[in-house]
Amino acid sequence: MTRPFRVTVQPGAASFEVQPEESVLDAALRQGVPLAHECTFGGCGTCRVALLEGQVRYDEWPLALSDGEAAAGFALMCQARACSDLVIDAEPRPAGAAEPVHTRAVVRAVTPVTDSVIHLELELPDLPALQYVPGQHLNILLGDGVHRSFSMASAPAGHRVDLHVRRIPGGHFTDGVLPQLQPGAVLEVELPLGRFHCRTQDYRPLLMVATGTGIAPIKSMLEALLDDPDCPPVWLYWGMRDERDLYLDELLRSWQGRLYEFSYVPVLSRAGSGWTGRRGHVQQAVLEDLPDLSEHGIYLCGSPAMIAEAKQAFVQHGADPRHLHADGFSFQQADHTSVAIA
Ligand SMILES: Cc1cc2nc3c(=O)[nH]c(=O)nc-3n(C[C@H](O)[C@H](O)[C@H](O)COP(=O)(O)OP(=O)(O)OC[C@H]3O[C@@H](n4cnc5c(N)ncnc54)[C@H](O)[C@@H]3O)c2cc1C
């Protein structure tokens, strides 16, 4: 029988055993070591850690891990199988983020902002103050261990939280439950979750790239930087299909002058003939404008496919995987098997 390997987690000294055939994340959770994670099928990247010692393998290469990240020593815990004892550096909860809690959320408004995006406003009356870091997400708990993840779209302010929810045709929550919700309805949520947040302390120019509702956590991060004299230069690229999808266009344009050296570039993949702005894929537009990405702190959010392509291309253009952060909007599935990511 093969012996288990030992995994040591830094910072701190937590350690646990992992069998060669199980994922490192499964082993950690089984033994009460709370590694950050979300989708558990390699789509979102929440469980990325730095591998300080040892080797891992993957049965199938996870979409949310680029070759460049693996070469720079990163690994995805939900898919990695240990090939030796491991020492991993699991990024701690962002400074200023509270310990996750379960609480009631009262629906205040459900407002369609495009054919496929709903602005959901929630109030959390039972928490003394909402302490999350812009970029983090919450889980809406639907019972029987089922949940759906959504990023906070606003900077922390009182007891209110904004979500931007893309309707997935046939989706249990976004197409079934959400359109029926009325003001006053009560949901159960868990928050704040995740490690996606802006590292302004790196003093790097910020490059933010979003597709679709991936703009939500980026809006939250940028709102927190408005009128900040220490704000670094900010490039924001937002990829959408056509003009009708740009539900935050006016707001984002209005931030000119309130964010330092702010460049906002909407990029449409299926624009009408009247569109005079950028066309194509958002990651291509970035590279046309910024061929050298070696100095940037890069934040990618939205479609897992965009993120995978952007990571590969950006590292080839000098991006440092240690300064490349991503939140893939993959989906949650009860059995976590055979998931195709659009
Ligand atoms: C950390 C994190 C943060 C997120 N934040 C947001 C956010 O702020 N706004 C937002 O709109 N979404 C966000 N998502 C994605 C969102 O969680 C899913 O779209 C949502 O769970 C779908 O729930 P559903 O019950 O409607 O669909 P389900 O019933 O779970 O799914 C039905 C089927 O639809 C397809 N599907 C579902 N979701 C997606 C998707 N996102 N992309 C492609 N196909 C899909 C799959 O085939 C799936 O099997 C986030 C995801 C993660 C992991």
The ligand as an SDF file (V2000), in Angstrom:
LIG
                    3D

 53 58  0  0  0  0  0  0  0  0999 V2000
  -16.2710   32.9900   -6.8270 C   0  0  0  0  0  0  0  0  0  0  0  0
  -17.4200   33.1740   -7.8030 C   0  0  0  0  0  0  0  0  0  0  0  0
  -18.0410   34.4130   -7.9260 C   0  0  0  0  0  0  0  0  0  0  0  0
  -19.0980   34.5830   -8.8190 C   0  0  0  0  0  0  0  0  0  0  0  0
  -19.6750   35.8150   -8.9320 N   0  0  0  0  0  0  0  0  0  0  0  0
  -20.6620   36.0200   -9.8410 C   0  0  0  0  0  0  0  0  0  0  0  0
  -21.2620   37.3210  -10.0030 C   0  0  0  0  0  0  0  0  0  0  0  0
  -20.9350   38.2920   -9.2950 O   0  0  0  0  0  0  0  0  0  0  0  0
  -22.2170   37.4490  -10.9460 N   0  0  0  0  0  0  0  0  0  0  0  0
  -22.6360   36.4050  -11.7340 C   0  0  0  0  0  0  0  0  0  0  0  0
  -23.5110   36.6110  -12.5950 O   0  0  0  0  0  0  0  0  0  0  0  0
  -22.0880   35.1730  -11.5990 N   0  0  0  0  0  0  0  0  0  0  0  0
  -21.1260   34.9520  -10.6730 C   0  0  0  0  0  0  0  0  0  0  0  0
  -20.5810   33.7030  -10.5370 N   0  0  0  0  0  0  0  0  0  0  0  0
  -21.1440   32.6000  -11.3400 C   0  0  0  0  0  0  0  0  0  0  0  0
  -22.4290   32.1140  -10.6670 C   0  0  0  0  0  0  0  0  0  0  0  0
  -22.0950   31.5510   -9.3900 O   0  0  0  0  0  0  0  0  0  0  0  0
  -23.1410   31.0400  -11.5170 C   0  0  0  0  0  0  0  0  0  0  0  0
  -23.4590   31.5600  -12.7770 O   0  0  0  0  0  0  0  0  0  0  0  0
  -24.4200   30.6210  -10.8010 C   0  0  0  0  0  0  0  0  0  0  0  0
  -24.0650   29.8050   -9.7240 O   0  0  0  0  0  0  0  0  0  0  0  0
  -25.3850   29.8980  -11.7000 C   0  0  0  0  0  0  0  0  0  0  0  0
  -26.4240   29.4130  -10.8410 O   0  0  0  0  0  0  0  0  0  0  0  0
  -27.7510   28.7880  -11.4070 P   0  0  0  0  0  0  0  0  0  0  0  0
  -28.3870   28.0500  -10.2650 O   0  0  0  0  0  0  0  0  0  0  0  0
  -28.5920   29.7950  -12.1010 O   0  0  0  0  0  0  0  0  0  0  0  0
  -27.2620   27.7660  -12.5000 O   0  0  0  0  0  0  0  0  0  0  0  0
  -27.1010   26.1600  -12.2890 P   0  0  0  0  0  0  0  0  0  0  0  0
  -28.4570   25.5410  -12.1350 O   0  0  0  0  0  0  0  0  0  0  0  0
  -26.0910   25.9160  -11.2170 O   0  0  0  0  0  0  0  0  0  0  0  0
  -26.4470   25.7530  -13.6490 O   0  0  0  0  0  0  0  0  0  0  0  0
  -27.1550   25.1600  -14.7210 C   0  0  0  0  0  0  0  0  0  0  0  0
  -26.1830   24.9480  -15.8590 C   0  0  0  0  0  0  0  0  0  0  0  0
  -25.9350   26.2300  -16.4560 O   0  0  0  0  0  0  0  0  0  0  0  0
  -24.5730   26.3230  -16.8350 C   0  0  0  0  0  0  0  0  0  0  0  0
  -23.9520   27.4520  -16.0830 N   0  0  0  0  0  0  0  0  0  0  0  0
  -24.2650   27.8890  -14.8340 C   0  0  0  0  0  0  0  0  0  0  0  0
  -23.5130   28.9710  -14.5010 N   0  0  0  0  0  0  0  0  0  0  0  0
  -22.7070   29.2170  -15.5370 C   0  0  0  0  0  0  0  0  0  0  0  0
  -21.6860   30.1700  -15.7920 C   0  0  0  0  0  0  0  0  0  0  0  0
  -21.3680   31.1330  -14.8990 N   0  0  0  0  0  0  0  0  0  0  0  0
  -21.0370   30.1080  -16.9890 N   0  0  0  0  0  0  0  0  0  0  0  0
  -21.3500   29.1550  -17.9060 C   0  0  0  0  0  0  0  0  0  0  0  0
  -22.3250   28.2190  -17.7270 N   0  0  0  0  0  0  0  0  0  0  0  0
  -22.9760   28.2360  -16.5580 C   0  0  0  0  0  0  0  0  0  0  0  0
  -23.9340   24.9980  -16.4910 C   0  0  0  0  0  0  0  0  0  0  0  0
  -23.9880   24.1450  -17.6090 O   0  0  0  0  0  0  0  0  0  0  0  0
  -24.7880   24.4530  -15.4170 C   0  0  0  0  0  0  0  0  0  0  0  0
  -24.7080   23.0760  -15.3170 O   0  0  0  0  0  0  0  0  0  0  0  0
  -19.5400   33.4960   -9.6330 C   0  0  0  0  0  0  0  0  0  0  0  0
  -18.9160   32.2470   -9.5100 C   0  0  0  0  0  0  0  0  0  0  0  0
  -17.8630   32.0850   -8.6040 C   0  0  0  0  0  0  0  0  0  0  0  0
  -17.2160   30.7330   -8.4900 C   0  0  0  0  0  0  0  0  0  0  0  0
  1  2  1  0
  2  3  1  0
  2 52  2  0
  3  4  2  0
  4  5  1  0
  4 50  1  0
  5  6  2  0
  6  7  1  0
  6 13  1  0
  7  8  2  0
  7  9  1  0
  9 10  1  0
 10 11  2  0
 10 12  1  0
 12 13  2  0
 13 14  1  0
 14 15  1  0
 14 50  1  0
 15 16  1  0
 16 17  1  0
 16 18  1  0
 18 19  1  0
 18 20  1  0
 20 21  1  0
 20 22  1  0
 22 23  1  0
 23 24  1  0
 24 25  2  0
 24 26  1  0
 24 27  1  0
 27 28  1  0
 28 29  2  0
 28 30  1  0
 28 31  1  0
 31 32  1  0
 32 33  1  0
 33 34  1  0
 33 48  1  0
 34 35  1  0
 35 36  1  0
 35 46  1  0
 36 37  1  0
 36 45  1  0
 37 38  2  0
 38 39  1  0
 39 40  1  0
 39 45  2  0
 40 41  1  0
 40 42  2  0
 42 43  1  0
 43 44  2  0
 44 45  1  0
 46 47  1  0
 46 48  1  0
 48 49  1  0
 50 51  2  0
 51 52  1  0
 52 53  1  0
M  END
$$$$
